[in-house]
Amino acid sequence: MDNAGMKKGIVIKDDWPGYSLDLFTYPEHYHEDIESVYIPHGVIMNRVERLARYVMEDFEDNIMVLCVLKGGYKFCADLVEFLKVLGRNSNKYLETRVEFIRLKSYQNDQSTEELHIIGSRDLSFLRGKAIVDTGKTMKALLKHVETFEPKMVKVSGLLVKRVPNMADSLTDYVGFEIPNHFVVGYALDYNEYFRDLNHICVISKTGKMKYKV
């Protein structure tokens, strides 16, 4: 596979069941709430480091990183940290600034009809079906970002879900392409629970019922 293909992510097949929970450590209170460890933390970290190398290759001097809260904070923090480490160990250093924006478009495991975009410099309210997987949320966010007239915009996402009209064309650096499963962990939540999982896991029916609002 060429370099451009690898930027589009490691493909996890539809029939991948994940790893047994017995093989890993995780908060014991989630024992009945997750079915399997879908992507172990170590694999995540190694892939994020590779994405950081792609970013280093594509940018020349400085970048502004826009972190999408809350689910993206761990991915963003680890990506920025790898950029710093790679810069210190080479003759190329990217001056990196980080800003934060918050999106809210899910309740339970379903996308809602409303998308809030909350940022430090602007407060917008967008209406429309906001489904990250098909790219409608990303398109709305990119339109918002373009109002600040950046020189170049690149999108990095840890996960892209394999659904009809999937949004892979909107994402320049992808960690993993996964089936249409609702996953939690590594700051991805279900009604604010499971953010403290280091691994990315598949939530169980018991977990959905327990934490449903």
N, C-alpha and C positions, 0 to 999 in steps of 0.2 A: 504493500500500500504506500502511496506517495505521501509527502509531507502534508499536503492539503487534506487528504483523506483522514490522516491521523488527527488533524485539528478538529474534525467533525465527530470524534468520540469513539470510545471502545463500545462495540455493540454487544449488549446482553440479550440473549435469545429469549423468545417467549416462554420456552419450557424450562428456563433456569429456576430451580426451586429455592436457591439460596443455600447458605450453610446452616448446619444444625446449631441451635443455641448453646449446646453443650461444649462447643469448640471455643467459645469466646466468653469474656467477662463483660457484664453489663449490669446496670442497676437492678437489683433483685426484685424491686417492686413492680417491674415491667414483665415479670416471668410469663404471666398468662396473657399479656397484652400484645406480644409480637410473635409472629410465626417463625421467622428465620432472620439470619443476618444476611442481607442481600448483597451489600458491598462492605467488606471489612475496612476499618479505619486506616490500616496501613496501606491498602490498595488506593484508597481515596487520596492519601497524602502523596503517594508516589505519582499519581496522575496529575494532581494539582501542581507539583513541581515541574512536570513536563509541560503543562500549560503555561507556566511562568516562563519557560524557555522559549516557547512560541512568541509570547509577548515581547520578550527581549529582542528577538529577531526582527520583529515588525516595527518597533518604535525606535526613534533615534536618540532623544535627549530627555524629555519629561512627559509625564502623563498625569491626567486627573482620573482617579478611580472613583466611580459612582457606585457605592455599595447599596444594594436593595435589601432593606430590612423587612422582617426580622430573619427570615429564613436564609438569607445570603451572607449573614455576618461572619460565620466561621469560614466559609469558602473564601470570602474576600480577605479576611485577616490572614489566612494561610497563604493565599496567592501573593499578597503584598509582601509578606515575610520572605517567601521564596525569591521574589524579585530583589529584595535587599541582599539576601545571601548570595545570589548569583552575581549581583553587581559588585559585591565586595571581593568575589573570587575571580573577577575578570577585569579587562580594561575598559568595560562599558558599564556605566552606572546610570540608571534611569531615576531622575528626580521624580518622586511620586507623592502626590497629594490625594487625600481621601475625603470625599463628601458622602453624605448619607441621604437616602430617600426611602420612604416607606410606602409599600403597597399593601392593600387589604382587599382581597377578592374571594377568599374562601370561608365557608362556614361548614363545620364538620368536614366531609371529604368532597363537597360540591362547590363549584364555582358559583358565585352570586352574580346578580345583575349589575352591581355597582362596584366601581373601582376608585379607591381613594389614592391620590398621589400627594404625599406630604414631604416637602423638602425644606432645607434651611433657608432658601431664598424665595420660595414660591409655595403657594397652597392652591391646589387645583382640585376640582371635583369632576370626574368624568363619568358619564353614564353609558352603559353598553355591556353586553355580556363579556365578562373578562375571564377568558380561559387561556392560561399561560401556555398550555400544551399546543394550541393551534396558532398561537402567535398574536392574538388580538390584544392581549395585555402588553406584549412587547412592542407592538406597533404603536400603541397609545403612549407608552413610555418614551420611545424613540422620538415621536413627534414632539413630546414635551421637551426632551433634551435638545432637540434641534433649534428651539427658540433661543438658546444661548449661543448659537452659531459656533460650535466647536470646529476645529480644523479637520478632525477625523473622528469617527465613532466606531469602536469595535465592541462586540458583545461577547462576553464569556459566561457560560452557564455550566454548572457541574452536571446537571441532568437535563436531557431532552427526552420527552416521552414519545413513544411511537404510536401516534394516533392519526386518523385521517386529517389531511391538511396540516401535518406537523410543522413546527416552526424552525426546523433545522437550518433553513436558508437564512434566517434572521440572526443566527448565532455563529460567530466566527471561531470561537474556541469552546469545544464541548468536552466535558469529562467523560460522560457515559451516555449512550443512547439506550433507554430501557423500555420495556413493555409498559402498557398503561395500568400500572399498579400504583396504589397510593402508598407512598413510602414515608418513613419518619426517621429522625435522627440526624446527627451532624447539623443541628440547628433547624432542621425541617420539623414542623410541628403538626399536631392534630389538636386543634382548639387549645393551643399553648402548652400542651404536654409533649413529652418525648424530645424536647430540645437538648436534654442532658445526655442523650445517647451519643456515643462517639461513632458507632457504626451506622450505616444506613440499613434500616430494617423494614420488613413488611409488617404492617399492623394487622392484628388478628380481629376476628369478629367480636371477640370479648373486649378487646381494647376499644373498638369503635363504640360499642354499647356503653362501656364504663365512662368514657370521657365525652360522650355526645352532649350537646347543649340544645 
